[in-house]
């Protein structure tokens, strides 16, 4: 179900002369919290009672693992390779962190009415308000692709804390083929978030500034050659098939591997990227794959997002993670999302 962009669109997109490509008909958008009042209610839900809902949330376990994985020779790019550079934070020192402050948990209420979480990543954009994650961590595949309720992002989440604030999602941009055809080759989404909030001394909310100002924003790379090494950052928490649980999901974990191309029939995915990774599936959905990651700055180029994992050698331990291939279609979704302004939760 791959689509291609016209040569004119490709040239304009890579050169940065247009905000949204002509192929923007592939982009779908949906509201998450369309008003400041709704956003404040959502933030209070998560931050109230000492963050009780944050701490009681469980890792999302929808389509976290697959069985049949078929290697393929490669994935043809639909555009020339392109990149958008990362942006360091302006209000904090990344050198003091052990992992990218851009990585965090996305929290939401699922179809079961319970709080859950995936992983998300702050990405550079015009209004410094963009979070990337798996589309099925925003769109509810159990409820005809309605959006998941009370969606928020907490960068740097660790043990119930919100070190750089909580950011309520205002709007999601995804790909038409995912929400219409259940095509996991397009299982990616970009969420525009309001400015951050924290709990005030009185128990209310206080504005905390823009996301990328606070934690920085990873760059973006698309139509890149396979075989490159990527660093994967996420919050794995579920068990391996043998029942062992090496991760708690309370802190950011990392792995590193080279990318290859595969087909996964159970996901209707014909052209996915794979990377060697020991991450378990639950909690790791939405993990960032960073190309050319620099440990000193904690910055790189987002080039993949974990959508599922597999045990490919029969050892009863997950060894491989999967991502959509980042091509010109993804760059088009990003471009459309990057042009959306959000503002703050509380009036200035």
ABEGO torsion letter per residue (X at the ends): XBBBBBAAAAAAAAAGABABBAAAAABBBBBABABAAAAAAAAAAAABGGGAAAAABBBBABGABBABBBBBAEBBBABBBBBBBBBBBAABBAAABABBAABBBBBBBBAAGBBBBBBBBBBBBAAGABBBBBAAAABBAABGGBBBBGBBBBBGBBGGBBAAEBBBBABBBBBAAAAAAGBAAABBBBBBBBBBBBBBAAGBBBBAEBAAAAAEBBBBBBGBBBGBBBBBBBBBABBBAAGBBABAGABBBBBBBBBBBBBBAAAGBABBBBBBBABBABGABGBBBBBGBBAAAGBBBBABBBABBBBAAGAGBBABBBBBBBBAAAAAAAAAAAABBAEBABBX
